[in-house]
Amino acid sequence: MTTENGGAAKRSRLVWLVAAQAALMVFLGLFVTRVADGHGPLTLEDRLPRAFAEHRSPLGNGLSAGLSLLASTEAIVGVTLVCVAALLMLPRAPRWTEAVFLGASVAVQSAVFLLVTIFVERPRPDVPQLDGAPPTSSFPSGHVGASVALYGGLATLVLSRTRGPWRYLTASVLLLVPPAVGLSRVYRGMHHPSDVAGGLLNGVATLLVMGFVFLYGRGHGSANGRTPYGVPRGGPEAVPVQPGWPAHTDGRRTGRRVVVVRHPHNCPDELAGQVRARLSRHGFTDQRWTSTTAERPGGSLAEECAAGRVDLVVACGGDGTVRVCADEVAGTGIPLALVPCGTGNLLARNLDLPTDPATALEEALGGGDFGIDVGRVEGDGLPPTRFTVMTGAGFDAAMVRDASPALKARLGWVAYTLSAARHLRDPRMRLIIRLDGGRRIRRRARMVVIGNVGTLQGGLELLPRARPDSGRLEVVLFDPRGAAGWFAAATHLAARVVRRPAPAPSPGGPVGPVGPVGPDIVAGGSLEYFSATRIEVRFARAQAREVDGDSMSEGARLTADTEPGALRMRLPHAPGAAALPHAPDHASQAPYTAHH
């Protein structure tokens, strides 16, 4: 919950950041009009408006008029009001923070634009103009800045607050609007190219400032008096949970015993209260809570399991918390349930669990127990550890290692894309891979990923053959070469998002075919797939490594094996049942017999 001091700090940050943004835009405007005017590239930029004016056509006039109308003052104000009202009228939980972010972005951009035009006077291009010229300077483009603030703000909310592959297409369309508006303004003779660039910069700066002020730390409370998960504060479930508390405050321990491993940042008190109440309703009234720490990522889970009679373990966190819990309970027969509230939640996604954390637990508690595979990885300087999702080295591991914790807290998984941009030009790795003890295969690649499951955020299928109950591990070598290779790889993976074919059942039962499978080479050689039960990878030099999204020490070796059906999961349905309603039953899909 935001305190008075916190609110004052937020207002202070907003004032100082907006002031810095305005000063920067004024400085750039004065530089363009008084220093750089008549020098360098600016001597050439009048050619583009003149070229457009000489080659105008009815079709171009109509398209540019529509785009200009899309970013006009009336349209921007109208669309903003509709979107803000929609965010505030959501039936389950009004999105006050998102509404304020969007409305403030449009308002602040306009205010900075008007302030800049007071100090910067620049005439419009000396060509016939198709629109009436408002009494403001040509620098920066107000239409472009407003379109960035509105449509770019909507794209930010779509990417950070929604799920599903459709959000990428929606965000892409929204992000294409500002540059299209900028081109239309130059076409209609209203702005120089540098004015459009100034408008883009003003809009982007506004979104960065508003995102930092209003979206930073989202998830610990909201202005509407509701928790991030839609539970009223002070309600029956909003009970703080402390490690080691029993289910009853008088100390009685009745019913089935559950150990909840809680990540204190990802699982706030409000969500912990919901978890506690749902477990109680399903008969888990003897609850033991333990929090993760840097020194003890599993809390006291090992001690609780060693003490005996644990009927269920609940991982309340992200994939890192799930991995630690799975490493402890795999092979013991103790079922594991998930409350997916981390950055990626990839295991939960691949098991078709609901995205809402409390709902995912509720549905799992009403289901049954099913066996899934786990992987086991080790290497030089990497002690044997189990994983449930993926392990790898190279580009993806460097991306995980260098992702800013602060940005992860603000933007979620989007922070990984910003980290990835820093490693696009990293050198390729020389490596040797062996599958099930077979011949050595020499390759070069930018990254190696070994997966127990294959789907990433947004439904992107990196390993399309991977199933959590196949008894096998899937491998991809990612090696795009040049712009064409990156384009081919991106196109192939994007197509996988659109198609999302249901994975075929594992041939020959849960363990699948004997011996390694592959290689399957796609996207012009940018992606190469293998399948095996044991994968050994050696690198020519030490590389960054990761296990289930956790960065590990650098090393020159990775060896991964699969443990078929070793992890007992409490799930709403068998793995893949939602995608394969008519799939034949496998041993790995049959529920365990309850033995409480």
N, C-alpha and C positions, 0 to 999 in steps of 0.2 A: 504494500500500500504506500502511496506517495505521501510523505510527511510534508509539513509546512516548509521545513528547511529544504527538503528535496525539491518542492515546487519552486522555491526561490532560486535554488541552484539551476534548475532547468530554465527559468526565465532569464537568469543572468547569462547562461550559455547562449541562449537564443539571441539576446541583444548583441552580445559581442561577436558572435559568428555572422549574423546578418550585417552588422556594421563592417566587418572585415570583407564580406562579400561585396557590399556596395562600394567600399573603397577600391577593391581590386577592379571592379567593372569601370569605375570612373577613371582609374589610372590607365586601363587598357583603351578606353575611349579617347582619352587625351593623347595617348601614344599614337593611335591610328590617325587621328585628325591633325595633330600638330607636329609629330616627329616623323612618322613613317609615311605620311601622305606625300606622294610624288616620288617615293623611293622604292626600290626593290619590287617585290611582287605586287604591291598596291598600285603601281603604275599600269598593271595589266588587267586589273579586276573589272574595269569599266567595259572591257571587251565582251564579257559574258552577257550583261544586260542588253548591250547593243545588238549582239548576235541573236538573242532571243527576240528583240523587238523587230528585227529585220525578217525573221522567219516565223512569225506568229501565224496561227491557223485557227479556224473555228473550234476544232477539237481541242487544241492546246488551251485556247481561251476558256473553254468550258471546264476542262479538268482543273486548270489552275484556279478558276473562280470557286469551284467546289472545295478545293483544298484550303483556299484562303478563308472561305466561309466557315470551315471546320475549326479554324483557329481564331475566328473573330471574337470580339469581346462578348457579344451576345451569346454565341455558342459556348464559349469557355465558361461563362457564368452559369448558363443553363445546365450544361452537362455536369459541372461541379456540384451544383445544388441537388441534382437528381442522384448523383452517386453518393454524396454525403447523406442524403435522406435515406437511401437504400441501406447504407451501412448502419444507420441508427435504428432502422426499423426491422433488422433481422430478428426473426421470431425467437430464436433460442438464446442468443447473447449479443446484444447490440455492440458494435465495434466502435467504441468511442475513440480509442487511440488512433485507429486507422482513419476515421472520419476527420479528426483534427489534423492528422498528418496531411491528408489530401487537400482539405480546405486551406490550411495554412500555407502549403506549398504554392498554390495558385495565388493566394493573396500576397505573400511575401515576394514572389517573383515580380508581380505587377508593381509593388511598391518600390523595389530596387530599380526596375525599369524606368519608372517615372523619375526617380531621384537622379539616375544617370543622365537622362535627357536634359535635366536642368543644367548640368555642368558641361555636357558634351553637345555641341551643335554641329551636325553634319547634314549637308543637303542630300537629297535623294538623287539617284542616277539621272543623268541628263538624257533621258529617253522618254517617249510617250508612255504615260502611266495609265494603267487600266483601272485603278482604284483611286478614290478620292484620298488625298494625302492628309492625314491627321496632323494637327499642329505640334508634332513632336519630332525629335531628331531621328535621323535614319539609323543611328547606332544606339543601342542594339535593336535587333528585330523583336518587337513586342509579340507579334504573332508566333514566332518560333519559340521564344522563351515561354510563353503561356502554354503552347502545345507540349513542350517538354515537361513543364510542371504538372499538367493534367494527365496527359496520356502516358508520360513516363512514370508519374506517380501511380497510376492505375496498374501499369506493368509491374512496378515494384511490389504492389500489394498482391497481384496475381501470383508472382513467383514465390513470395515469402509467406503467403497466408492460405494458399490453396494446394490441393494435391491432384495428381493425375497427369497423364501426358498432354492433355489438351492445353494445359497452362502455358507450355512453351510456344505453341502456335498462337495463342491469344496474346501473350506478351510480345512476340515477334511482330504481330500486326500493329499493336499499340506503339511499339518503338519505331516503326517505320513512318508513323505519321509526322513527327517533327521534321526529319530531313525532307520529306515530300512537301511539307508546308514551306520549308526554306527554299526549295527549288521553285515552287510556284510564286513566291514573293519576288525572286530574282526575275523570273519569266515575265511577271506583270510590271516590272520596272520600278518596284517599290523599295528595293534594297540592293546594296552591293553584297558580294559574297562575304566580305569581312563582317558586315552587319549580321548576316545569318550566323556566322561563326560566333559572334558575340552573343546572340540570342541563345544559341545552343549552350554556350558556356554558362550564361546566367541561369538557365533552367536547370542544368546539371548541378551547378553549385547549390541552387536552392534545394534540390532533392537530397543532396548530401547533408546539408545543414539540418533540414527537417527530419530526415531519417535518423541522424545522430541524436537529435533532441527528443523526438517523440517515439521512435521505434526501438531505441536502445533500451535493453533490459526488459523488453516486453515478456510477460510471462509470470511476473511476481505480483500482479494486481492490475486493476484498471479503474478508471474514474467512474464507472457506472455502478460501483458497489458489488460487482460480481467477480468471481475468480476467473482465471483464464479458461476454465472448463465449464463455465456456466452455472456454478453452484453459488447461491447467495451467501455472502459472508454472515457468519453467525448461525448458519443453518445446522441441522443435526450432524452433518458429515464434516463440518469445518472444525475438527478437533485436532489440535497439534499432536503429533505422534513422536514420542521420544524413543530412542533405542533401548530395547530391553523391557518396555512396558508390557504387561500382560493385557489381555483383552478387557478385563474387568478391573476397575480402579480399586476394588477391595482385595485384589491379589488372588482371587480364585482363578484356577486354570481348568477349564472344562472344554470338552469338544476336541476336535482335531487340531493338531499343532501345525502352524505355518511359520516359516522364517522369511521375513521380507528384507531383502537387501536393497537399501535406498540410497540413490545418488542424491545428496542434499541439495545440489543446485538444480538438477533436471527435474526432481520430484519435490515441488514446494509443499508447504503444509496443507494447502487446500486439496491438492491431489492426494496427498497421503491420507487425509481424512476420508476421502471417497474410497480409497483402497481398503482402509480399515473397516468401513461400514459394509462394503460388498463382501469381504471375506467373512465377516461375522454372519451375514445373512445366509451364506452357504455353509455354515457350520464350523468355520475355522475361528473358534473363539479363543483358542490358546495361541496368541500371536507374539512372536519374538521379532523385534525390529533391530536392525543394525545398519549403520551408515558407512558408506565407503569413504576411505581417506587415501591420500597419495601413498602412505606407507602400507596400508592394508586395503587394497582395492576391493576385497570381498568382505570387509568388516569382520565380524566374528562368525561368518557362515561355517567355516571349517570346524570350529569348536562346537557349534550348535548341531551340526550333522554327526560329529563324533559322539555327542552325548546321547544320540539315539532317538527313535520315535519322532522323526520329522515326516509329516504326511505331504507337505508341499513346500516348495521354495518359490518365492516370487521375486523376480528381478525388476525393480522399479528404477529404470534409467535407460541409457542408450546401449549400443552394441558392445561397448567396452565392459559395461556392467554385466550384460548377458554373457559375454565370453567368460568372465571370471566365475560366474555362477555355474555355467555349463562345465567348466573345467573341474569344478568341485563335485558336481552331482552326476556327471556322466559315468555310466557303469554301475551306479549304486541302486538304480531302480526308483529313486526319489523323483517325482515329476517336477518339472519347472514350468511356471507360468510367467507371461511377460506383461509388463505395463510399459509400453513403448513411449518414452518421453525424452529421448535423446535427440541428437542432430540428424542421424541417418535412419535409425530403426530398421536396418535392412533385413534382419532375420524376420521381424514381424511383417514386413511388406511381402517377403517371399512366402510366408505362411498364410497370407491373405487375411491377416488380422485387421480389424477396424483401426483407423488412424487416431481416433480419440482414445487416449490411454485408459481411462476408466471403463469405457465401453469394451475395449479389447479384453480387459480382465473379466468383466461380467460375462461376456460370451464364452470365454475359455472355461470359466468355472462351471458353466452349464453344459460343457462338452464332455470329451473323454480324453484318455491318455494314448498317445501315439509315439512310436519310435522314429527318430530321425538320426541321420548320420552326424558325426562330428569329424573334423580334420585334426590332425596332430602334426605340428610343425616344429622343427628344430634347426639349428645351424651354428656356425662358429659365433660364440658369444651370445647365442640365443638358446636358452634352456628349453627343453620340450614343453610345449603348451598347446592346449586345444583351441580350435577356432570353430565357429559355427557359420561364418559368412565367407570371408575371403582372406587370403594372405598374399603378399606380393612384394616386388622390389622394383626400383626404378622410378619412373615418372609419378605413378600414383602414390608411392611411399613418400617421395619428396614433397608432393602436394599436401599430404596429410601432416607431415612433419612441420611444414612451414606455414600452415594455416593459422591465422591470428586467433588466439582464444577470445579476444574482445570482439572481433568480427563474427566469430562463431556464435557468440552470445547474442549479437544484434541481428545477424542475417541468417543464422542456421546454416544449412548445407551450402548456401550460395557463397559463403566465405571460402569454400574449397575451390570454387571456380576462379576466384581472385588469386589464390595461391598458385593454381595451375598455370595461370598466365606467366608467372615468373619462370617456369621451367619448360616452356615450349621449345626453347633452343638448347636444352641440355643435350650433351653428346649421347649417342647410342651406346648401348652396352654390348660387349662381346660375352657370350655365354655358351654353356654346354648343358643340354637337358637330356635326362634319361627317364624313360617311362617303364615302370615295372621291371627294372633291372636290365632293360634291353640295350640296344646300341646307343652310342653317344651321338646326339644331334647338335651340330654347331650352328649357331644363329647369331644375328645381331638384332637388337630390339630396344625400344625406348622404355618398355615396361613389361613385366611378367606378372600375371594375376592367376592364382590358383584358387578355385572357388568350390565351396560346398553348395552354394546357391548362386543364381546368376543375374538377378534383376537389381538394378541400382535405383536411385531416386527417379521419380517421374516415369517409372515403368520402362526405363532403358535396359534392354537385355544385353548385357555384356557377354554372358555365357549362356546362350539359348538352350543348350542341352542339359544344363545343371538342374538337378532335383535334390531336395534334402533327404530323400529316401532311396537313392539309386545305388548306394554302396560304392560310388566312384567319385573322383574329383575331376573337375574340368579345368583346363589350362588355356589361356590365350596369351600369345605373344603379340604385342602391339608395336608396330614399326612403320608408321607413315613416313614417307620420304618426300620432302618438299611440299609446296602448297597443294599440288594435285593429290598427293597421298593423304594429307590431312582432310582434304575435301572428300575424297573417296571414303575414308574411314567414317567421317562425320555423317555422310549421306547414308552409308550402310547402317550405322547404329540408329540414326533417326528413323529409318524405315522399319527397324525392329520395334521402335516405340509405337509406330502407327499400327503395325500388324498385330503385335502381341499374340502370336499363335500359342495355343495351349501346348505345353511340352508333352511329348509322347511318353507313354509309360516306358519304364526301363525294360529293354528286351531281356528275356530270360529270367524275370523275377527281380527282386530288389537289388541284387548285386550286379546285374547287368552282364554283358558279354565278357568272356575271359580274354585277358590281354589288353594292351593299349589300343586306342582308337585315334586315328588321325595320320597325317595332318589334314585339316580342312582349311584351305587358303581362300580368303574372300577379300573383297575391296581392293583388287589389284595388288595383293600381297601385303596390304597394310595390317591385316589381321590373320593370325594362324592359330587354329584350334587343335587341341589334343585332349584325350581322355584316358585316365589310368587310375589305379588304386594307390600307386606310389610314384611320386614325382621327385626327382633330384635335379637341382639346378645349381650350377657353379658359374660364378662370374669371374671375368679376368681381373677385376679389382673390386674392392668393397663398395657396396651400394646401399642406399637407404632402403629400409625394410619396414613393413607394417603388418599387423595382425588384427583383423576386425576393426580397422579404423584407428588403432593405437600404434603410434610410432615406436619402433624398436631400434636397437643399436644397429649401426651399419655392419655389413658383413659380406663375405664372398660366397656364402653357401646357404641354400634353403632345401630342406628335405621334408616333404609332406606325405603323410599316410592318412587313409580314411579308417574310421571305426564305425562300421555299419550298424545302424540302429542303437548306438550306445547311449543316446540322450532321450530320456522319456519326457515328452512335452504334453502339457495340459492345453488342448486346443478345441475350438468349436467344431472342427471337422478334420478328417484326415488330410495330410499335406497334399495339395493339388486337387482336392475334391471339388473346390469351387470352380476350378478351370476345367476339370475333367469329370463331369457329372455321370458319365457312362463308362468311365475307365474300369477295367477289371480290377478286382481286389488283389492286393499283394500282401504278403506277410507283414511288410513294414507298415501297411496302412491299417492293419487290424488293431482295434483298441486293446490295451493291456487289461487284464482282469484286475479289478480293484481288490486290494488286499488290506484296506484300512482296518 
